Amino acid sequence: MLVTLTNGTMEHYDDEPFAQGGQGALHLSKDRRWVIKLYHETDTSRAKALHQIIENYNVTKQDASAASLFAWPNAIVQAPRLGVRMANVNLQLEHRPLTWWIGARSYRRLPPAIRGNWLDRILIAANMARIAWLLHATGLCHSDFSGDNFLANVANHHAVLIDLDSLVVPDVLPPEMLGTGDYMAPEIVMGRLRPGKGTGPSIYTDLHSLAVLIYQLLLMRHPLKGPKQHDPDSEKDDLLALGERALYIEDPDDSSNRPTVPFNGAWLLGEEVEMLMRRAFTVGLRSPMQRPLAAEWGDALTRMIEQTVPCANPECEGKAFVLLRDQRAVCPWCGTKLDRPAQVPVLRLYDGAGQAGHYQAGRGRVVGWQSRKLHRWHVQPGLSERAVTRPEERRPVAEFQFKGSKWLLANLSIPDLRVVTRGSVRQVAVNESLTLEHGQQLILGGERAARLALVAMQRL
Ligand SMILES: [Zn+2]
């Protein structure tokens, strides 16, 4: 099939579509570089909206590093009928819908080369948060975040968002999609049961879908689907469970929707991510503006990775888990107890409170493990990992090492690193190592606002 773009370029595509959707059919170009969606119905407002998405609201134009995270529309098809062209995301790396990783049975059927482990899933979740953040920071909402619209190659830590031709720009591009079943925000689901009462898609409805996807990806379960029955009619029951009567299966005040069998819940994700889940699925269900922002998810997931330890069982499918505060080191995915080394150092980070010697609890908790690194965003107050993009600024500044039954922290480049042990202060020069001990305080720099790390040795 010969296809003509609005700029006059002609390209060859397969005659047979490789997929059919509600809005149109998808065809692959003969050279495999592009995918086009040819719409079933054509109207002039769609052509105008596509032009806006390509020219005025194009996230990938402002940030080249973002280009691979989106199958962003890049040309409008004029003939044989109206359509839109995007890059073929499977050209260099195989991607599959995230849905494959959410179901326990489909996950086992994934080829090992793309399947990945639980640690890889956290990185995918952080990537998804970044994708959402890039859209939302531009004022855009996707309106249909789902397991089918995020494609992933989990083993290669890559996620990409598709279906961007129906983006919503509040007051400019009206919503076309209301979302997909399990991922719809309660305020949208309510409109299904009582037409005229629900609201339309927004950044806040995207944030609900994002929270559900992250929960599912990390815990393989839907956060609102528990044993509670709201109505004998199953369709109505579903609408109530996701809408008006939505109830978190881990709600701390109402256990009526809690699974009746032991299950892996959000407590396994560490305190910070658990609290975000709780906010999203308790107060955030009814107050959309209280839902965690995409950037909050990204930051918390990045910090969660620093609290993981590898599982000792080589057969374990999870391969890693979060070492929880004051908990035994037992892998929740396979039940194996981690018993070596006998203890690990845990650094809790504090922010300077403006006055020398005064500190307040910060967000960071880093579990020391062989070769784990500290970076600028650990030592510099107020710096987020997201904000550090230049490679030279991303170099590690310190590294944990386990040598001869002792835990060391090697100072790679922190100027003025000091350690306070039982009241005495000692300088640790660059290229020098420090033996970590319970109760030490590390002052991570010379400025008055320098961060402080409190060292605790946690027994496994
Ligand atoms: Zn395990």
Residues whose N, C-alpha, C, O or C-beta is under 5 A from the ligand:
A	BS01	ZN	C311 N313 C316 K319 C331 W333 C334 G335 T336
